Amino acid sequence: MQLTALHIHPLKGARAIPMAEAALEPAGLAGDRRWLLVDAAGRFVSQREMPSLARLSAHEDADGLHLSYDGEGDAEGGDGGERFVPHPEGEARLAVRIWTDTVEAALAGEADHDALSRWFGRPLRLVHFDGAARRSVSRDWIDRDTPVGFADGFPLLVASEASLRGLNREIVAHGGEAVPMSRFRPNLVVSGLEPFEEDGWATIAVGDAVIDLVKPCARCIVTTIDQISGEPEGPEPIDSLSRIRLSADRRARGVLFGWNAVPRAAGTLRVGDPVTVLSRREGGWPLRRPDAGARPAVTGAA
């Protein structure tokens, strides 16, 4: 087995950036989900309520964040543009809400907020998870303190090429169109295993890095959004996941694809690194089929 793809998402909900190698930090891949858009109430904004966020490109360097937005034909009434946002000094801060957590994040400048609000046609503010910001993974899933940035809840998301093929077979068999891996927005993609074999993994080594898989990822409506156009593309893959990947464990409710994971130590990951299973989860993860005609609740991370 090997690592076949690495991705970071500098701004949560914006386009993914493929990487040949990436530094693995305690809070995940360096530069992954360290910027965030929030609404007027300080609550995080994602593709769930703003699908056109998929058309926003964000690249971070030592000086700040480079943004580019294709707003042509934007149904939300905004326009497009490009902008450079320097790293905030951190004196101006905002308590932002991401799910049940509150994070004291560094505010970008008013002109940056105005530009993003104009692009998307709604009031928005941009914040940065800087060195003074703090957030931790829920201790419901891991027995040690683990930092996390603006990801939904965990530093890493691991997905399998074989599992995507298995899912796409189900989609096509029921008359749908296969979906790309980009719909699931993973950080690490691995190959060389059987479909959904990762359900039985507890700890893996990727190169010289060690990673714990701690919770299956419950998928949401973001998986139905084209990650280039920012447009919803119908009911897949949710419909097919509801037939073959519906959780039977109330701790992770809904339909599942991929695994949330946490690193044990810092290191460097490279595409092509070997992947080795160090320990396994006895019995995998329990799944069930919904009652005939029932449709499961679609909640959780994407």
Secondary structure, DSSP 8 states (H G I E B T S, - for coil): -EEEEEEE-SBTTS--EEESEEEEETTEETTSS-EEEE-TTSBB--TTT-GGGGGEEEEE-SSEEEEEE--TT-TTS---EEEEEE---SSSEEEEEETTEEEEEEE--HHHHHHHHHHHTS--EEEE--TT---B--TTS-SS--B--SSSSSSEEEEEHHHHHHHHHHHHHTT-----GGGG--SEEEESS-TTGGGGEEEEEETTEEEEEEEEEE--GGGGB-TTT--B--STTHHHHHHH-EE-STTS-SBEEEEEEEESS-EEEETT-BEEEEEE-TT---EE---TT------S--
